[in-house]
């Protein structure tokens, strides 16, 4: 903007005020012409008012412009011409800014309409809530899946699951996590994911129907389980069937029973040995079935505040009963008084099982300088319990199979421990993960969400 006219206008008005002041002083005190001096003095307020009004006209329109921005009003009409080029230049600048503001408002509105249209067309349900749990915005997909509408409170979601409102609002009664699956009355499995806009105290919730995906995953899991079950059952039944046929031949000839006097001592000894093997295989099969029942009857977690530091130390003390545990070098990094809402009994079961597996890997693998490392780590929204050992590593080709129920590489293993541990943690909103550390340790990590 050219400020030349503005400066000239200010200097001209200031000069007039100075001249009027000097003239009035000269007329009154030098010539003692009080009448003319009085007239000049009367003109002085007019000159002062003129300069004040000059600034006020500019300030008024700047104020109108700023108020328009504050109230998102772009209808400001600035005078096209005032006869004063300096003021006209200021008005031209205000008008240009107002046009930019108007165009920006149009662009933002168009962008909002575009995003709203995209969100409304999304197959994923999206809705936002304020810090009171009241729905602010919601798209049609979310309305269909949740039956929520704008201004509804998330407590209505109790119709899907009584724990769902607590999950969304992160109340203490439900362990904090960013995503969870809930099943509604129609059998749909709904995945809820949370994200928070902290500065505005607004939470965005995404909900999607993953029933089909889970069903496909469950079918695949059941196929793997069926293969494992059939493999284990056949391993136990095959010897029973074979020995039954062999023993039956001891006492039959051409499908007819032999006479009692034809049975010799060798036949009796072989029969007893065969029956002993059948008994052992039957006991093994019963044990396998009992393990399966244990896996399928997992209790519901009961959450309460637990001191993980104390819990881990207690489990370490209990692990001394494992053969060879006292020969291990234990490295610990466990901060004091780490509190978290969890199920103490179920979590202890997971930790003890991982300690037992680590001990067996070190002892049975005849590891030199066997080492067991425990670490408890806490981040902003997660707690990790790391149990690592320097025993024989787990081959890459079986890493993805070790969590499959009844899969085992041990001669006397049931294949339940790791899969059961994983199911327990998933039920509590956490997980059990397998890693190989940078220093080549086999490490299982138990995660708990805060």
KAURPE-V714569 format. One record per residue. N is the residue number from 1. D_FIRST is the distance of its C-alpha to the first C-alpha in Angstrom with 1 decimal. Layout:
N;D_FIRST / N;D_FIRST
This chain:
1;0.0 / 2;3.9 / 3;6.2 / 4;9.2 / 5;10.4 / 6;10.3 / 7;12.4 / 8;14.6 / 9;15.4 / 10;16.4 / 11;18.5 / 12;20.1 / 13;21.2 / 14;22.5 / 15;24.3 / 16;26.0 / 17;27.2 / 18;28.6 / 19;30.2 / 20;31.8 / 21;33.1 / 22;34.5 / 23;36.0 / 24;37.7 / 25;39.1 / 26;40.4 / 27;42.0 / 28;43.7 / 29;44.9 / 30;45.5 / 31;46.6 / 32;47.7 / 33;46.2 / 34;45.7 / 35;45.1 / 36;42.2 / 37;40.9 / 38;41.0 / 39;39.1 / 40;36.3 / 41;36.4 / 42;36.1 / 43;32.9 / 44;31.4 / 45;30.9 / 46;29.3 / 47;26.6 / 48;26.3 / 49;26.1 / 50;23.3 / 51;21.0 / 52;22.1 / 53;21.5 / 54;18.0 / 55;17.1 / 56;19.4 / 57;17.8 / 58;14.5 / 59;16.8 / 60;19.0 / 61;16.7 / 62;15.3 / 63;19.1 / 64;20.0 / 65;17.7 / 66;19.1 / 67;22.6 / 68;22.2 / 69;21.5 / 70;24.5 / 71;26.7 / 72;25.5 / 73;24.6 / 74;21.9 / 75;23.0 / 76;20.4 / 77;19.7 / 78;16.7 / 79;17.3 / 80;16.2 / 81;16.2 / 82;17.1 / 83;17.4 / 84;14.8 / 85;11.6 / 86;9.9 / 87;11.4 / 88;10.8 / 89;7.0 / 90;8.0 / 91;10.7 / 92;9.1 / 93;7.5 / 94;11.1 / 95;12.7 / 96;11.4 / 97;12.5 / 98;15.7 / 99;16.4 / 100;16.2 / 101;18.5 / 102;20.7 / 103;21.2 / 104;21.9 / 105;24.4 / 106;26.0 / 107;26.3 / 108;27.8 / 109;30.2 / 110;31.3 / 111;31.9 / 112;33.9 / 113;35.9 / 114;36.6 / 115;37.8 / 116;39.8 / 117;41.5 / 118;42.3 / 119;43.6 / 120;45.7 / 121;47.2 / 122;48.1 / 123;51.8 / 124;51.1 / 125;51.0 / 126;47.9 / 127;47.3 / 128;45.4 / 129;46.8 / 130;45.5 / 131;47.2 / 132;49.7 / 133;50.9 / 134;49.4 / 135;48.3 / 136;44.6 / 137;44.3 / 138;47.0 / 139;47.5 / 140;50.6 / 141;52.3 / 142;52.3 / 143;53.6 / 144;56.4 / 145;57.4 / 146;57.1 / 147;57.4 / 148;54.4 / 149;51.8 / 150;48.6 / 151;49.3 / 152;52.7 / 153;53.7 / 154;54.8 / 155;58.2 / 156;59.0 / 157;59.2 / 158;62.6 / 159;64.0 / 160;63.4 / 161;64.4 / 162;64.8 / 163;63.1 / 164;59.9 / 165;57.9 / 166;58.8 / 167;57.6 / 168;54.2 / 169;53.7 / 170;55.2 / 171;57.8 / 172;60.3 / 173;63.1 / 174;61.8 / 175;61.0 / 176;57.3 / 177;56.3 / 178;53.5 / 179;55.7 / 180;59.0 / 181;61.3 / 182;62.8 / 183;65.2 / 184;65.1 / 185;68.1 / 186;68.0 / 187;68.4 / 188;64.8 / 189;63.6 / 190;60.0 / 191;57.8 / 192;55.2 / 193;52.4 / 194;50.1 / 195;46.6 / 196;44.6 / 197;41.0 / 198;41.5 / 199;38.2 / 200;38.6 / 201;42.4 / 202;42.8 / 203;45.6 / 204;45.6 / 205;49.1 / 206;50.1 / 207;53.6 / 208;55.5 / 209;59.0 / 210;60.6 / 211;64.2 / 212;64.8 / 213;63.4 / 214;65.6 / 215;68.6 / 216;68.3 / 217;68.0 / 218;70.9 / 219;73.0 / 220;72.3 / 221;73.2 / 222;76.4 / 223;77.4 / 224;77.1 / 225;78.9 / 226;81.6 / 227;82.1 / 228;82.5 / 229;84.8 / 230;87.0 / 231;87.1 / 232;88.2 / 233;90.6 / 234;92.2 / 235;92.6 / 236;94.6 / 237;96.5 / 238;97.5 / 239;99.9 / 240;101.4 / 241;102.1 / 242;103.6 / 243;105.8 / 244;106.9 / 245;108.1 / 246;109.8 / 247;111.6 / 248;112.6 / 249;114.3 / 250;116.3 / 251;118.1 / 252;118.3 / 253;120.1 / 254;119.5 / 255;117.6 / 256;120.6 / 257;120.9 / 258;123.2 / 259;126.0 / 260;125.6 / 261;128.3 / 262;126.3 / 263;123.4 / 264;123.7 / 265;122.0 / 266;119.5 / 267;118.2 / 268;117.9 / 269;116.0 / 270;113.6 / 271;113.1 / 272;112.3 / 273;109.8 / 274;108.2 / 275;108.0 / 276;106.4 / 277;103.7 / 278;103.1 / 279;102.8 / 280;100.2 / 281;98.1 / 282;98.4 / 283;97.2 / 284;94.3 / 285;93.4 / 286;93.6 / 287;91.4 / 288;88.9 / 289;88.9 / 290;88.5 / 291;85.5 / 292;84.0 / 293;84.7 / 294;83.0 / 295;79.9 / 296;79.7 / 297;80.2 / 298;77.3 / 299;76.9 / 300;73.7 / 301;71.7 / 302;71.8 / 303;68.7 / 304;68.9 / 305;67.2 / 306;68.9 / 307;68.8 / 308;68.4 / 309;69.3 / 310;72.6 / 311;73.2 / 312;72.9 / 313;75.2 / 314;77.8 / 315;77.6 / 316;78.1 / 317;81.1 / 318;82.5 / 319;82.0 / 320;84.6 / 321;87.2 / 322;86.1 / 323;88.5 / 324;87.1 / 325;84.1 / 326;85.4 / 327;85.3 / 328;81.5 / 329;79.0 / 330;76.5 / 331;72.9 / 332;70.9 / 333;67.3 / 334;67.4 / 335;65.1 / 336;66.7 / 337;66.2 / 338;64.1 / 339;64.3 / 340;63.6 / 341;64.9 / 342;67.4 / 343;71.1 / 344;73.0 / 345;76.2 / 346;74.5 / 347;72.2 / 348;75.2 / 349;77.0 / 350;74.2 / 351;74.0 / 352;77.8 / 353;78.0 / 354;75.4 / 355;77.2 / 356;80.5 / 357;79.2 / 358;77.7 / 359;81.1 / 360;83.1 / 361;80.8 / 362;81.4 / 363;85.1 / 364;86.2 / 365;84.0 / 366;85.8 / 367;82.6 / 368;82.9 / 369;81.2 / 370;80.1 / 371;76.9 / 372;75.3 / 373;71.7 / 374;70.2 / 375;66.6 / 376;64.8 / 377;61.0 / 378;58.5 / 379;54.9 / 380;52.4 / 381;54.0 / 382;57.2 / 383;60.4 / 384;62.4 / 385;66.0 / 386;66.8 / 387;70.5 / 388;71.0 / 389;74.1 / 390;75.1 / 391;77.8 / 392;78.2 / 393;75.0 / 394;74.7 / 395;74.6 / 396;71.4 / 397;73.4 / 398;74.6 / 399;71.5 / 400;70.4 / 401;73.9 / 402;74.8 / 403;73.2 / 404;75.2 / 405;78.0 / 406;81.4 / 407;80.1 / 408;81.6 / 409;82.7 / 410;85.2 / 411;88.8 / 412;89.3 / 413;85.7 / 414;85.0 / 415;81.4 / 416;80.3 / 417;78.8 / 418;75.4 / 419;74.9 / 420;75.9 / 421;73.5 / 422;70.6 / 423;71.4 / 424;71.6 / 425;68.2 / 426;66.6 / 427;68.2 / 428;66.6 / 429;63.1 / 430;63.4 / 431;64.9 / 432;67.2 / 433;65.8 / 434;67.5 / 435;65.9 / 436;67.0 / 437;65.4 / 438;64.2 / 439;67.5 / 440;69.5 / 441;70.5 / 442;71.2 / 443;69.0 / 444;68.9 / 445;65.9 / 446;66.3 / 447;62.9 / 448;62.3 / 449;59.1 / 450;57.9
